C-alpha cells in the first residue's frame, strides 16, 4: 500500500510494507524540485535514516530497475539508454 500527498514544496510518497512478517518500516519519498530524499526509521539506532538523490540519479535508478546487468549511460536529450563498453 502507498499514499501520495502534495505539500507546498514537495510531493510525499509513503510506502507501507504489507504481507507476511517480518515487515519493514515505512519508506518515505520526498520529491522536491532539486532533489529526492528517501527516509526510513531504523529501530536499531532509533533514528530516521535519510538518503538524498539528485533528479538525474533518480531517473537513472528508475531506468535501471528494468535493465539487465551491465553499465549504462542515459542521454538526457532524448532520454535514451545505451550500454557502456
Secondary structure, DSSP 8 states (H G I E B T S, - for coil): -EEEEE-SS-EEEEE---SSSS----EEEEE-SSEEEEEEEETTTTEEEEEEEEHHHHHHHHHHTTS-SS-EEEETTTTEEEE--
